[in-house]
Amino acid sequence: MANPYRREVVRLYKTLLYLGREYPQGSSYFRERLKAVFTKNKDVTDPEKIKKLVAKGNFVIKELEAMYFLRKYRTLKKRYYDPEK
């Protein structure tokens, strides 16, 4: 029997991999860490545990998006506002 959460987990992995391209410490660092986390949890079969892990992954996605948005905002602010005022 196939795992009903497989599609969600694969989507989560792909989304995190895509977001990791702009990670401040480098995409290879992010990719290694991401792979380690997913490999560590590959044997989890309990549906409740999988739901919790997917929810945690979605939280990480939101945090990464917020971090990237903040970085872009700070860059634009530096560019258009005088820092001496």
C-alpha positions in Angstrom: 0.0 0.0 0.0 1.4 3.4 -1.0 1.7 6.1 1.6 -1.1 8.7 1.3 1.3 11.5 2.4 4.0 10.7 -0.2 2.8 13.4 -2.6 2.8 16.0 0.2 6.3 15.0 1.3 7.7 15.1 -2.2 6.0 18.5 -2.8 7.5 19.8 0.5 11.0 18.6 -0.5 10.8 20.2 -3.9 9.5 23.5 -2.5 12.3 23.6 0.1 14.9 22.7 -2.4 13.7 25.6 -4.6 13.7 28.1 -1.7 17.1 26.9 -0.7 18.7 28.3 -3.9 18.9 31.8 -2.3 20.0 30.7 1.2 22.6 33.0 2.7 25.1 30.3 3.5 24.8 28.8 0.1 22.6 26.4 -1.8 24.9 23.4 -1.3 24.9 23.9 2.5 21.1 24.1 2.5 20.7 21.1 0.2 23.0 18.9 2.4 21.0 19.9 5.5 17.7 19.3 3.8 18.8 15.9 2.5 20.0 14.9 6.0 16.7 15.8 7.6 14.6 14.0 5.1 16.9 10.9 5.2 16.7 10.9 9.0 12.9 10.8 8.9 12.5 8.4 5.9 11.5 5.4 8.1 8.6 7.3 9.8 5.3 5.4 9.0 2.9 6.8 11.6 0.4 9.1 9.8 0.2 11.5 12.8 4.0 11.9 13.0 4.2 12.5 9.2 1.5 15.2 9.6 3.5 16.9 12.3 6.7 16.7 10.2 4.9 18.1 7.1 3.5 20.9 9.3 6.9 21.7 10.6 8.3 21.8 7.0 5.5 24.2 6.0 6.5 26.4 8.9 10.1 26.4 7.7 8.8 27.4 4.2 7.0 30.4 5.7 10.1 31.4 7.7 12.3 31.2 4.7 9.9 33.3 2.6 9.8 35.9 5.4 13.6 36.0 5.6 13.9 36.5 1.9 11.3 39.2 1.9 13.0 41.0 4.8 16.3 40.8 3.0 14.8 42.3 -0.2 13.1 45.0 1.9 16.3 46.0 3.6 18.2 46.1 0.3 15.5 48.4 -1.2 15.5 50.6 2.0 19.3 51.0 1.8 19.1 51.9 -1.9 16.4 54.6 -1.6 16.7 56.1 1.8 19.6 58.1 3.2 21.2 56.1 6.0 22.4 59.3 7.8 18.9 60.6 8.6 
